[in-house]
């Protein structure tokens, strides 16, 4: 049946949000039931900090353990310990109740830096968290974006007080998983050229392109690099592929300069999967510096299996977010990395075990 001129015009004016194409490409689809090696997920959230209802992200801990066993996930790093009573609650619920299966990181209350004795107070807080049983430190993107000093200026990652505190973390034997900035597009103009426009229309608070309010992406990641090189005794895990998954040349350059800098893969399948050959070159140069992480919460066995398909197979052109009719992080599919067995063992387990001191 032919289309009328009116029907053609209607299609020509179809809103982008209504266009949800289905690929007609016929390609292999490989199911990976379990990780090729026991896996350590170094980037996940199990606490209450990021939950939508104020309750635990994981409601059923035995169910989570069963899912981990089913897919051969040995350990999950829980980044939601925060400090004081919240840290204790996370340690009791996960680490102490299930030794070896969970490692909880504390956080630091950076807002207190604006106090006259802020640096000293946060050093005490860090030491108390270490004594309580925290296995590392999580630094979030509020450092650089929202945390303000007494004079109202933004506190950046290379602030000398931050370096003092995170240098102390290294002395205490605590690795630091650090997330600064966000995807580059979140700092770009909000216009027709922004590749993450779909996502930003749903999450308006994630746009940091107003230069009167926020530092630029380049200044924040420069602060990260300055921090890492200023504190060589601290082991860093750069969250989300070093906080710059769109620019692996920059990430690799920091790795070259800073032996204490590693990266995790959490939440960046979309970015890595559109440059698999560049990822392969990064792993060839630094096979001991990339750590498996998901940043999918609440995590499930199927989410892990999807991640393992990405790392292990040679599948091409598949959705990085199969449950979403409109891909949330950009309108593209991804190709898998097809890592060799030795690299898989390093990325899934050995690199994290070394950094975490297991």
C-alpha positions, -999 to +999 in steps of 0.1 A: +000+000+000+014+034-010+018+062+015-001+094+010+018+128+009+004+136+043+018+103+057+052+111+042+051+146+058+042+131+091+072+108+090+094+138+079+083+156+110+086+127+134+100+139+167+134+124+175+121+111+209+095+090+190+122+074+167+132+041+181+147+021+152+153-016+155+185-029+139+180-052+109+216-064+110+220-101+113+251-108+136+260-134+162+246-131+197+267-149+222+254-158+257+280-158+284+267-176+315+296-170+339+328-150+339+358-167+325+376-161+358+364-152+393+356-115+390+359-086+414+335-058+407+353-027+419+326-002+413+291-008+427+266+007+451+249-014+477+241+011+505+214+038+510+233+068+496+220+065+460+187+047+466+155+064+454+136+055+485+162+060+513+163+022+518+191-001+509+198-004+472+201-042+477+170-054+496+179-091+495+215-098+503+213-136+502+197-132+467+226-110+456+251-136+469+232-163+449+234-142+418+271-136+424+278-173+427+258-180+396+280-158+374+313-163+393+316-128+409+338-133+438+337-098+455+319-065+451+333-032+462+306-012+479+312+025+475+284+037+498+300+035+532+301+073+537+313+078+574+304+073+610+271+054+616+264+049+579+298+033+574+292+010+604+258+000+590+273-009+557+302-028+572+278-048+594+254-056+566+280-066+540+316-070+550+312-085+585+282-106+577+298-121+545+336-119+548+355-118+515+324-111+494+321-074+500+346-046+506+331-013+517+348+021+509+342+051+531+337+087+518+349+120+530+326+149+540+343+175+518+318+202+527+336+205+560+367+219+542+350+253+545+353+251+583+383+268+600+397+234+610+382+215+581+414+198+569+423+185+604+387+174+610+386+154+578+420+138+585+405+126+618+373+114+600+395+094+575+415+078+603+384+069+622+369+053+590+401+033+585+400+021+621+363+011+617+372-012+588+368+008+556+388-009+528+393+022+507+380+057+500+354+068+474+358+104+461+327+116+442+322+143+416+309+168+441+346+176+446+351+201+417+314+206+409+296+215+441+319+216+471+326+253+479+352+269+501+346+295+528+350+322+501+324+306+478+349+293+453+348+257+441+372+232+457+390+214+430+407+180+431+442+194+433+435+216+463+465+212+487+441+201+515+426+174+493+461+162+485+470+161+522+439+140+531+442+116+502+480+113+507+471+102+543+448+076+528+479+061+510+497+061+543+468+041+559+469+016+530+436+027+516+432+028+478+411+058+465+385+053+438+379+087+424+352+101+402+356+137+391+338+155+363+314+135+341+310+126+304+324+154+282+290+161+267+276+171+301+299+201+299+291+210+262+265+235+251+230+221+254+221+222+217+214+201+187+251+189+185+251+174+220+254+136+217+239+130+252+209+153+247+184+125+253+199+118+287+203+154+297+166+161+289+157+135+315+185+144+340+187+182+338+209+184+369+236+165+350+244+195+327+274+214+338+279+236+308+272+269+326+308+284+330+295+309+355+287+281+378+310+252+370+346+247+360+352+232+326+358+195+321+394+201+312+401+220+344+386+193+366+405+164+350+437+185+350+431+187+388+427+150+390+461+145+372+478+170+395+464+153+425+475+118+414+510+130+406+513+150+438+505+119+460+525+090+445+521+069+477+484+066+472+469+040+449+441+055+427+414+039+407+401+064+382+364+057+380+346+054+346+379+047+327+399+075+344+370+100+342+377+105+305+365+075+286+360+096+255+398+105+254+419+074+260+450+092+248+446+115+278+440+085+301+470+066+288+491+097+292+483+099+329+490+062+333+524+067+317+532+095+341+517+080+373+523+044+381+499+048+410+470+054+387+446+026+375+411+028+360+379+010+363+354+002+335+322+010+355+294+026+336+313+031+303+304+002+280+288+027+257+321+046+253+345+017+252+323-002+228+325+024+201+363+023+201+372-013+208+405-012+189+417+018+209+408+000+241+428-030+229+459-007+225+454+007+259+453-028+274+484-038+254+504-010+270+489-013+305+474-048+310+479-044+348+461-011+352+425-017+341+399-031+366+365-046+360+336-026+374+299-022+365+283+007+383+249-011+376+227-010+406+207-028+418+230-054+401+216-087+387+230-119+373+217-108+338+235-074+341+267-093+348+262-116+319+258-087+296+290-072+309+309-105+304+296-107+268+311-073+262+345-083+276+348-119+263+331-122+229+337-108+195+300-099+190+294-067+170+267-041+169+246-049+200+228-026+225+249-016+255+216-010+273+193-037+260+164-028+282+161+008+268+142+015+236+163+048+234+199+042+245+204+064+275+241+074+269+241+080+231+223+066+201+247+039+190+254+002+195+287-013+206+311-040+197+326-064+222+363-063+232+371-100+228+400-100+253+424-129+255+424-152+285+454-136+302+439-101+299+406-113+311+421-128+342+440-095+349+410-073+343+384-094+361+405-103+391+443-100+394+446-062+389+419-055+415+433-080+439+466-062+438+452-027+442+429-037+470+456-056+488+438-089+487 
